[in-house]
Amino acid sequence: MMNLLFGSLTVLFLAMSITALVHLRWARRLPSLRDLAIAPDGKRVRCSVVLAARDEEERIERTIRLILAQSHVEVEVIVVDDRSTDRTSEILERLAAEDARLRTRRVETLPDGWLGKCYACQTGAKMATREWILFTDADCWLKPDIIARALRVAAREKVEHVALTPGAVPETIPGRAWHLAFLISFANWFSGVNRDKPRAYFGMGAFNLIETGMYQRCGGYEALRLTVLDDVRLGLLVRRSGGRTRAFIGGDDVECHWGRTARAMIGLMEKNYFAAMDYRTGAVIGAGIIVSLVAVLILGGPFTGTWVGMAAPVGWFSMALPAGVCARRLGWGIGGALMTPFVFPLLFYAMLRSAAVTLHQGGIWWRETFYSLEQLRGGGVK
């Protein structure tokens, strides 16, 4: 019986690794500008860039200057200051006086029934005047040609939505391993949207580029007003409205300055992971029990003295293979990939921690505002 259990576990992990490798065939970096054709009429596409900023005095100026420096595209930048208490408003006023392409709006009071970020994004989207809207984060630094490249991909593929994963800047090897595990967990999402699978959708807050007409048709942030995973669910709204998405690995094209260590990522995911489970307590408990049993079997396998028992941790370690593929596409060394299998349990720990904290509080704190579980369960897009 135990041999069958260990054998099944080994096969399961090997199948997961192979499946991830297959899906990663469609998880690529955004093509370079020289590999993308210019629009037939030679005109530059115009894009509104919308940011929701709160207490970002350390990074907001560089973020905006990099957006204003975008090449091969006409941009307007709309920054909505979401009740900042630091120097963010002062910095925005100074930058707006320097460049007329930057417009700002400050939110003083959050209306009932809205998450702060969602209301700020909706406010910014209403101010947008261009054919495309890029939602990005105030702590994301974009390469100078990234918007033009994404727009050319959208034109080539005839899609209404292009999303890139955040390009983390990890300070440690475990931090890189966490990011690689994060990418692997989305492998089937990449594969689904890039092959136009009917039920597939994708979205990322670091870089969510959407055609303005599609944004209006799908409901946009008006529909997402109480959705914690607003970025991902924007992709869901696009799919439900008949739109198509292309997804890419962001890497250094979308350099995000948060979650530089595995420990930091666990804290950052506190509000997200339980939301990803749609706040289903039973699902979280079930996942926790299964993962715990699997961990016991993996650790105990070598002590059985049988080749089947020792094969179980080998199967588990095979997850380093898809991690290696992702590391190569990011230009990273092999160290993070080799550590990735050991980080996967931390992802489940982060999920359990997210559920425990949210249930204990009866909701989440986000941008200094509390939202009850009753609000979140009843108001989010699923």
C-alpha positions in Angstrom: 0.0 0.0 0.0 2.8 2.5 0.9 4.7 1.6 -2.2 1.6 2.5 -4.3 1.2 5.7 -2.4 4.8 6.8 -2.9 4.7 5.7 -6.5 1.6 7.7 -7.2 3.1 10.7 -5.5 6.2 10.5 -7.7 4.1 10.2 -10.8 2.0 13.2 -9.8 5.0 15.4 -9.3 6.6 14.3 -12.5 3.3 14.9 -14.4 3.1 18.4 -12.8 6.6 19.3 -13.9 6.0 18.0 -17.5 2.7 19.8 -17.7 4.3 23.1 -16.5 7.1 22.6 -19.1 4.5 22.2 -21.8 2.5 25.2 -20.8 5.7 27.4 -20.5 6.1 27.0 -24.3 3.5 29.9 -24.4 5.1 31.9 -21.6 7.5 34.2 -23.3 9.0 37.6 -23.0 7.5 40.5 -25.0 9.2 40.7 -28.4 11.7 43.5 -29.1 10.7 46.5 -31.0 12.8 45.6 -34.0 10.9 42.3 -34.3 7.5 44.0 -34.4 6.1 45.8 -37.4 5.1 49.4 -37.4 1.4 50.2 -37.9 0.6 50.3 -41.7 -0.4 53.9 -41.6 2.8 54.8 -39.7 0.8 56.6 -36.9 1.7 56.3 -33.3 -1.0 54.8 -31.2 -2.1 57.0 -28.3 -2.2 55.6 -24.7 -3.5 56.8 -21.4 -1.5 55.5 -18.4 -3.4 55.4 -15.2 -1.8 54.9 -11.8 -3.4 54.8 -8.3 -0.8 56.1 -5.9 -0.8 56.1 -2.1 2.1 57.2 0.0 4.6 56.7 -2.8 7.0 59.7 -2.2 10.1 57.5 -2.5 9.3 56.1 -6.0 6.6 58.1 -7.7 8.8 60.6 -9.4 11.0 58.0 -11.1 7.9 56.0 -12.1 6.3 59.0 -13.8 9.5 60.2 -15.5 10.0 56.8 -17.0 6.4 56.7 -18.4 6.8 60.2 -19.8 10.0 59.1 -21.5 8.2 56.3 -23.4 9.3 56.1 -27.1 7.3 55.4 -30.3 4.0 56.1 -28.6 2.0 59.2 -27.5 1.1 59.0 -23.8 -0.8 61.0 -21.3 -0.3 60.1 -17.6 -3.1 60.2 -15.1 -2.2 59.8 -11.5 -4.9 59.5 -8.9 -3.6 60.2 -5.4 -5.5 57.9 -3.1 -5.5 59.8 0.2 -1.7 60.0 0.6 -0.4 61.3 3.9 3.2 61.8 2.8 4.8 64.1 0.1 3.1 62.3 -2.9 0.7 65.1 -3.6 3.5 67.7 -3.5 5.7 65.7 -5.9 2.8 65.2 -8.3 1.9 68.9 -8.4 5.6 69.8 -9.2 5.8 67.2 -12.0 2.4 68.3 -13.5 3.7 71.8 -13.7 6.7 70.6 -15.6 4.9 68.5 -18.2 1.4 69.0 -19.5 1.0 65.4 -20.3 0.7 64.6 -16.6 -2.7 65.2 -15.0 -3.5 64.4 -11.4 -6.5 64.0 -9.2 -6.7 63.6 -5.5 -9.2 61.4 -3.7 -10.0 62.9 -0.2 -12.8 60.5 0.8 -13.5 57.0 -0.3 -17.2 56.3 -1.2 -19.0 53.4 0.4 -18.8 50.1 -1.5 -15.4 50.7 -3.1 -11.9 49.5 -2.5 -9.5 52.4 -2.5 -7.3 51.2 -5.4 -10.4 50.3 -7.5 -12.0 53.7 -7.0 -8.7 55.5 -7.9 -8.4 53.4 -11.1 -12.0 54.1 -12.0 -11.4 57.8 -11.4 -8.4 57.8 -13.6 -10.0 55.8 -16.3 -12.8 58.3 -16.6 -10.2 61.0 -17.3 -8.5 59.0 -20.0 -8.8 60.4 -23.6 -6.7 57.9 -25.6 -7.5 54.8 -27.6 -5.8 52.5 -25.0 -5.5 52.6 -21.3 -2.5 51.1 -19.4 -3.1 50.4 -15.7 0.2 50.1 -13.9 1.4 50.5 -10.3 3.1 53.5 -8.8 6.2 51.4 -7.8 6.7 49.8 -11.3 9.5 51.2 -13.5 8.9 50.6 -17.2 11.5 50.3 -20.0 11.3 53.1 -22.5 9.8 51.1 -25.3 7.6 48.7 -23.4 4.2 50.4 -24.1 5.0 50.6 -27.9 6.0 47.0 -28.0 2.8 45.9 -26.2 0.6 48.0 -28.5 2.3 46.5 -31.6 1.7 43.0 -30.3 -1.9 43.9 -29.7 -2.2 45.1 -33.3 -0.4 42.1 -34.7 -2.4 39.6 -32.7 -5.7 41.6 -33.0 -6.3 41.5 -29.3 -7.9 44.0 -26.9 -5.8 43.3 -23.8 -2.1 42.7 -23.1 -0.8 41.8 -19.6 2.7 41.4 -18.3 3.7 39.8 -15.0 5.6 42.1 -12.5 9.4 41.9 -12.8 10.5 41.6 -9.2 14.0 42.7 -8.2 14.8 40.0 -5.6 17.6 40.6 -3.2 18.1 36.9 -2.2 18.1 33.5 -3.9 15.0 32.5 -1.9 13.4 35.7 -3.2 14.2 34.6 -6.8 12.8 31.2 -6.1 9.5 32.6 -4.8 9.2 34.6 -8.1 9.9 31.6 -10.2 7.3 29.5 -8.2 4.9 32.4 -8.8 5.5 32.2 -12.6 5.1 28.4 -12.7 1.8 28.7 -10.9 0.6 30.8 -13.8 2.0 28.6 -16.5 -1.4 27.2 -17.6 -2.8 30.8 -17.5 -0.2 31.9 -20.0 -0.9 28.9 -22.1 -4.6 29.4 -22.0 -4.9 33.0 -23.0 -2.1 32.9 -25.6 -3.9 30.0 -27.3 -7.3 31.7 -27.0 -8.8 28.9 -24.8 -12.5 29.8 -24.2 -12.3 29.8 -20.4 -8.8 31.3 -20.0 -8.2 34.8 -18.7 -5.2 36.7 -17.3 -4.4 40.1 -15.8 -1.6 41.8 -13.8 -1.6 45.1 -11.9 1.9 45.8 -13.0 0.9 46.0 -16.6 -2.7 45.8 -17.7 -3.1 47.3 -21.2 -6.6 47.4 -22.5 -8.3 49.0 -25.5 -10.5 51.8 -24.3 -13.7 50.5 -26.1 -13.2 47.1 -24.5 -12.7 48.7 -21.1 -16.0 50.5 -21.4 -17.9 47.4 -22.7 -16.6 45.0 -20.1 -17.6 47.2 -17.2 -14.1 48.1 -16.0 -13.5 49.2 -12.5 -17.2 50.0 -12.0 -17.8 46.3 -12.0 -14.6 45.6 -9.9 -15.3 48.0 -7.1 -15.0 45.5 -4.3 -12.7 43.0 -6.0 -9.4 42.5 -4.2 -7.8 40.7 -7.2 -8.9 43.5 -9.5 -6.0 43.1 -11.9 -6.7 39.4 -12.6 -10.4 39.9 -12.7 -10.1 42.7 -15.3 -8.9 39.9 -17.6 -11.9 37.9 -16.7 -14.2 40.7 -17.6 -12.4 41.0 -21.0 -12.9 37.3 -21.7 -16.6 37.5 -20.7 -17.1 40.4 -23.1 -15.7 38.4 -26.0 -12.2 40.0 -25.9 -8.8 38.3 -26.3 -5.7 38.6 -24.2 -2.0 38.1 -24.7 0.2 37.5 -21.6 4.0 37.8 -21.3 6.7 37.4 -18.6 7.5 41.0 -17.5 11.1 40.6 -16.2 13.1 43.8 -16.3 10.6 45.3 -18.8 8.3 45.9 -15.8 10.6 46.4 -12.8 8.6 46.3 -9.6 10.1 47.4 -6.3 8.3 45.2 -3.8 8.6 41.7 -2.4 12.4 41.5 -2.7 12.6 38.5 -0.3 10.5 35.4 0.3 9.6 36.8 3.8 8.4 40.0 2.3 6.2 38.2 -0.3 4.5 36.2 2.4 3.4 39.5 4.1 2.4 41.1 0.8 0.2 38.2 -0.1 -1.8 38.5 3.1 -4.8 40.1 1.5 -4.5 38.3 -1.8 -4.3 34.5 -1.4 -7.6 34.0 0.5 -9.2 36.2 -2.0 -7.9 33.9 -4.8 -9.8 31.1 -3.0 -12.9 33.3 -3.1 -12.8 33.3 0.7 -13.8 29.6 0.9 -12.7 28.4 4.3 -13.4 24.8 3.5 -11.2 24.9 0.4 -8.3 26.3 2.3 -8.6 23.7 5.1 -8.8 20.9 2.5 -5.7 22.2 0.7 -3.8 22.6 4.0 -4.5 19.0 5.0 -3.5 17.6 1.6 -0.3 19.6 1.4 0.6 18.6 5.0 0.1 14.9 4.2 2.2 15.3 1.0 5.0 17.0 2.9 5.0 14.2 5.5 5.3 11.6 2.7 8.1 13.4 0.9 10.1 13.8 4.1 9.5 10.3 5.2 10.1 8.6 1.8 13.9 8.3 2.1 13.5 6.6 5.5 11.5 3.7 4.0 14.7 2.2 2.6 12.8 1.5 -0.7 13.5 2.9 -4.1 9.9 3.9 -4.4 10.0 5.9 -1.2 13.2 7.6 -2.3 11.7 8.5 -5.7 9.0 10.7 -4.1 11.4 13.6 -3.2 13.1 13.2 -6.6 9.7 13.7 -8.3 9.1 16.7 -6.1 12.5 18.2 -6.9 11.7 17.9 -10.6 9.8 21.2 -10.3 13.3 22.7 -10.6 13.1 22.0 -14.3 10.3 24.4 -15.2 11.8 26.9 -12.7 15.0 26.7 -14.7 13.1 27.5 -17.9 11.7 30.6 -16.3 15.0 31.6 -14.8 16.6 31.4 -18.2 14.0 33.6 -19.7 14.6 36.2 -17.0 18.4 36.0 -17.5 18.9 34.6 -13.9 21.3 32.0 -12.7 20.4 28.5 -11.7 20.5 29.0 -7.9 16.9 30.3 -7.6 15.6 27.5 -9.8 17.2 24.8 -7.6 15.6 26.3 -4.6 12.2 26.7 -6.1 10.9 23.2 -5.0 11.6 24.2 -1.4 9.7 27.4 -1.8 6.4 25.9 -3.0 5.5 24.9 0.6 5.8 28.6 1.5 3.2 29.4 -1.1 0.7 27.2 0.7 1.8 28.6 4.0 1.1 32.1 2.7 -2.3 30.9 1.6 -3.1 29.5 5.1 -1.7 32.6 6.7 -3.8 34.8 4.5 -6.9 32.9 5.4 -6.1 32.8 9.1 -5.4 36.5 9.4 -8.5 37.5 7.3 -10.8 35.2 9.3 -9.4 36.5 12.6 -9.9 40.1 11.6 -13.2 39.4 10.0 -11.9 41.1 6.8 -8.9 42.9 5.4 -7.1 46.2 5.9 -6.0 47.8 2.7 -4.7 51.3 2.3 -5.7 52.1 5.9 -9.4 51.1 5.3 -11.1 48.0 6.7 -13.3 45.8 4.5 -15.4 43.1 6.1 -15.6 39.6 4.8 -19.3 40.1 4.2 -18.6 43.0 1.9 -15.8 41.1 0.0 -17.8 37.9 -0.4 -20.8 39.8 -1.7 -19.3 42.4 -3.9 -16.3 41.0 -5.8 -16.3 39.7 -9.4 -15.9 35.9 -9.5 
